C-alpha cells in the first residue's frame, strides 16, 4: 500500500481499500468482499467518495489526550493526518472495521487487578503501555484493554476511562448515573468502578464469544455526520434513524428505550448525550439491527452549572417542559399515554432507588460530592428551572469548546 492508500478489513477479512486522492477520500470494495463496512455504505462496484473522511472511518478516531500522546510518539516517522492515524492505530482500532492489518491487543492484566490496584497513577502507566492499541473516540481519556478471566481462561474486552482534574470524581459520577439507567430496565453494558474511584471500566458490547465483532455504528455515522458534528442533531432525527434502520421486531422497544434515555438525561441533568452516545448493533445488515445498550451517562451540571442538553428537541436546546416530552413520545416514538406514564414511573423509581444507594455509600472523602450529585437529580419536569437559555455565547462555550466535551 502507498502512503495514500490503506487496506480495510471487516472481521479480519479484506473488505476494500481507502485512498486519499486530490483531497478526496475514496473507498472501494474488494471484488470478493461480502461484508459491508457500514450500513450507510452498502456493497457496490462504484467508489464511495467524500471530501472528508467517511463517518464510519472517523467513528473511532482518538481525540484529546490520547490523540496527542499518539501524535507525539509517531510524528517523526509518520504524517499524523487522518490517514497517518489510521495507519498507526488502524490494526487495533475499536470494533469490526480495521486498517492495514489486524493485530491482537491482549494484555496480561485481569479485571480484578484493574479494580483493586492501589497505584495512584495506574492509568498513566496503562496509557504509556497501551495508547497505541486504543483506537477509541472521545475527549475523555480512554483505553481499550483485553483482560484475562482467570476462571474461564478467556479474554474479555473493556474500555477503561480516567478523567482530567477539573472533572472531580467523574468515575463516581458515571457509576451512579449508570446505576440509575440500569434501574429503569434499559440495557446497559457491564460496568465497574475501581476501588480507589480513579477508573470507570465498561465491558464492550460489540465483541462476540468467538472474538469476532458485531457491527456498531453511532448516530453520527447513521446521520452522515463527522465526529465534530456530534452536537448538531436532534432527538427527532435519532427516532427517524431508528425507524429506518432498526429491524421491525426491535423497533418499538428501541423507540421506547430512546424516550426513556431522554427522560433520564433530564432527571440526571446529563447535558452530554450527543450523537456518538447512541448507536446501533447488527450482525449482518439492517435485517437484524437493534439499538445498542445505553452508555456514557453523567451529571454534567456539577461541572458546568448552567449546562443544557446536547441535542435539540422541538427545535431547541433547553430542559424542556413536559409537553415537549409528551409530544415527542407520541409523535416520534409512537407511545400511548399509558406507555408514556409507565416510562415516567420507571424513571422516577430509578432515581429513588439510586439515591438510596448513594446514601449507603459511606465514604467520607466524597460525602460532599455525592450530596451535590444527589441534589442535582430530579424526578419530575416541574422541578426544573425552565427559563430558556437565550445567551448564545453560553451555548457556544458548553457545546463547541473541546475542554467541555466529556465523552
N, C-alpha and C positions, 0 to 999 in steps of 0.2 A: 504494500500500500504506500502511496505517496503521502507527503505531509498534509495534503489537502483531501485525502480520502481515508475513510475508516470502514472496516468490516463491521457489520451489525448482526448480532446473534439474538435469537429468541430461544430461551431454554436450551442453550448450548448448541443450537443448530443455526447454521448460517442463514440469515434472512435476506440480506442485501448489503448495499454499500451506501454510505453517506459521504457526499463530496461538497466542497466549497469551491465554486467556480464563478468568477466575475461578480463577487459579493452576493451570490445566491447559494443557499443550501439546497442540495439536490439528493433525494433518497430514491434509489432504485431497488425494487425487489429482485432477488435472485430468481433465475428461471425455475429452480427446483423448490423455491420457498412454499411452505404450506401454512405457516403461522403468521398472522398479521402482527405488525409492531404496535398498532393502536387501533381502537375502534373507529377513530377518525380517519384512518389511512388504510382502507381495505386493499387486499391484493389486487394488483393490476399491472399491466405492462408499461403504462405511461409513468413517467417520473413524477414524484411528489416534490414540488419546488416551493421555496419560501424565502423571503428576504431576510427573515430572522430564523434562528434555529427552531426547527419544528417543536411545538409544545411538548410532545411526548419525550423528545430527547432533552429538553430543558428540565423536565419534571424533577429529576433527582440531582441536578447540578448543585454542588455545595455553595453555601453562602456564608457571609460573616467570617467568624474566626477560623472556621475550618477551611474556607476558600483561601484566606490569606496564608494560613500555615502551609497549604499545598503549593500555593503560588511562590512563596518564599523559598521553598525547598527545591523547586524544579525550574524556576525561571531562567537559570543559567544554561539549561540544556533543552528547553522547550519553550516556544512562544505560548504564553499562557492565555490564549484567547479561548473561545468555546471549544474549538477543535482540539486545542492543546490539552485542555482539562479532560475532555473525553478520551484522549489518547492515554493520559496518565491514570485516571481513575476508572476509565471505562471497563476494564476487566473485573472490577469489584463493585460497580455501581448497584444501587438498590434495585431489586426486582428482576423480572424475566428478561428485560432488554439490556444487553451488554455490548461492549465495543472492543474491537481489535482482537481479543481472545477472551477466554473465560478462565479465571483463576480462583482457587479456593481462598477464603478469607477466615478460615477457622483459627481460633486461638486456644490456648491451653487453660483458660480460665473456666471456673464454674460459676453458676449464678450465685451460689451461697458465698463464694469469695467476694463477689462484687457487692453483695448486700451487707456483709459483715466486716469488710475491710476497715481497719482503724486509720488508714492512711488519709491524711488531710488533703493531699494533692494527688489522689489516685487518678482523677480524671485527666490531669495534666500528663501523668505518666502514660495513660492509655492513648491520649492524643498523640504523644510522641511516637508511640509504637504502632498505632492503628489508623492514623489520619488518612494515609493513602488508601486504605481499604474501606473508607467510609464515604462513599458517594451517596449522600443523603441531603435532601433540601432543608432549608430553614436557616434563619439567622441565629437562633439559639444554638449554642454548641452541642453537637450530637455526634455520636459514633455508632457504627454498626459492629456488633460483636457476635460471634458464634461461640456459645459456651457448651461444655460437655455435661450432659446429665449423667451423673455417676451411677444412678440407679438403672437407667435404660441403656447407658453407653451410647446414646445418640446425641448428635449436636442439635442445639436449639438456638434460635436466632433472635437477637434482641437489638433494640435501639436504646442507647444509653445517653441520657441528657444531663447536662450540668447547666450553670447559669452565670451571668456576669453579676458583679457585686451590687449593681443598682437594683436588681430584682431579688429582693430579700426573700429567702425561704420559698423559692419558686417550686422546688420539688414537693414541698409540703402542700403548697397551694394546689398544684396539679393533682396530687394524690387525693386530696379530699374532694376536689371538683369531679374527678373521675369516679370516686366512690358515689357521689350524688347521681352522676349519669347512670352508673350501674344499677342503682336502686330504682330507677324508673323502669327497668326491664329492657332498656336498649342494649344491643350487643356492643360490647367493648372488648379491646384486646386484654390479655393477661397483663397486669402491671404491678410494679413493686416500687417501694422507696427504700433506699439504703438505710441502715441503722443510724448513721450519723446525719441523715437527711441531705447529703450532698449530691445524691444521684436519683433521678427518676428513670426507671427501667421498664420498657414496654416490649412485650413479645411481638414479633412480627406476625401479621395475619395473612401474609401472601405466600408463605413457604409451606409446601405440601410435605407429607410424610416421606415421600421419595426424594426429597431435596430439590425437586423442580418447583417452579413458581406459578402461582395464579397470575393472571393479568390484573394489574391495578392501574387505574387512571384517575387523577383528581379532576376537579371541576374546572381548573384552568385548562387542562388538555381538552376536556369534553366540550368546552365553550370556545375553543380555538384561540385561547389567550396564552401569552408567555407568563413566566413566573412573576415578572414585575407588575402585572395587571391583576394580582390576586385580590385586590380590594375593589375591583371595578364592577363586579357583578351584583346580582340581586337574588333573593330567595325565590322569587317567581321564576327566574331563569333556571335555578337548580331544579325546581319542580318540573319545569318543561323538559330538562335533560333526563330526569328520572322517567318521565312518561315516554320519551323517545328511546331510551337506552335499556332500561331495566326490563327483564323478562316479565311478561304479564303475570306469571304466577307469584312474583315477588313485588309487584308494583305497588299495590295498596299498602303492604307492610312498609315499603320504603318511604312512601309519602307520609305515612303516619310517623315513622321514625324521624323524618326531616322536621316535621312540625314539632315533635317532642323535643328534639335537639334545639330548635329555635326558642321554644319556651324556656328551656333550661339555660340557654345563653342569657336570656332576660333575667331569670331568677338568680343566676350565679354572677351576673354582671360581667360576662365574658365578651369583651369588645374585639376579640381577635379571631372570631370564627369566619375566616376568609375562605376563598375558593379552594385553596390547597388543603383545607381541613375537612373536606367532604370528597368522597370518591366512590368508585365502582369497582367491584371484583368480578372476574369472569374466568371461566376455564378455557373456552374457545373463542366465543364471539358474543353478539347480542343475545343469542338464544338462551344463555344461562347466566346473564349478568344480574347482579344484585348489589344493593347498597353495602359499602364497606362498613365495618364497625366504626363507632364514633371515637375520636381521639383528639389529643391536643386541646383540652378544655381547661381554662384557668380563669380566675377572677382578676381582670386587668385593672379595675378601678382602684385597687390597692396601690398600684404603681403610677397610674395616670388618672388622677382624681375625677376629671370630667370626661372620661373616655366614652365613646359612642360605638354603636355596632359597626362591624367591619363591612357589612354588605347592606344594600338597600332593601327596603320593603315598602310597598306603596309609594315608590319613587322618593324615599327619604332615608336618612340615616339618623335615627334617634331611638330612644327607648320608647317604643310606640304605645299608644292606647290599646285597650283590649279590643276595640272594634277592628283595628288593623289585623290583629292576630286572628280574630274570628273570621274575617273576610278571607284571609289567606288560607285558613284551614278549610273553608267551604269551597272557595273558587279555584284555588290552586292544588289543594291536596284531596279534595273530594270527600272531606269528613262531614258526617252528620252532626247535628247539635249534640246528640248523645255521645258520639265519639270524641267530640271536642271537649265536653265536660269530663270524660274519662281520662283524657290526656292530662288536663289541668289537675285533676285529683291525684294522678300518679306523680306528677311533678311536685306538687305540694307535699305529699308524703315523703318523697325522696329527700327534699330539703329538710324536713323534720327529722328523719332518721339520721341523716348525715350530721346535722347539728348535734344530735345526741352523741354520735361517735366523736366529734370534736371535743365535746365536754369530757369524755372519758380519756382523752389523750393527755395524760398528766406528765407534761414535760415543762418545767418552769421556764426554761430558756426561751420558749416560743409561746408562752401564755398570752402575751400582749398581741403578738401577730395573729394567733388563732382567734382571739376575741375580735380583732379588726376584720378578719376573714368572715367570721360568723355573722357579724353585724352588717357586712356588705350584702349579704344574701337576703332576698325577699321571697315571699310565697304567694304574691298576687301582683296584678298590674297596677292596682290603685296605690300601692305603697312607693311608687317610683316618682321622682320629680320629673314631670312630663314636659317641662319647659323646653321648647325646641331649641336645639343648638343652631344659632344663626351665624356665629363667628366662623367664617370660612378659614381663617388662619389657624384656628384650633383643629379643624378637620385636616388641614394640610400637615400640621405638625404630627398629629397622632397616627395618621394613616399613610403618610408618604415618607416620613423621616426614618431611615433604617434603624436608628437606635431605639425606636419604639416598637419595632416589629419583633414579637416574642417567639413566633414559631414559623 
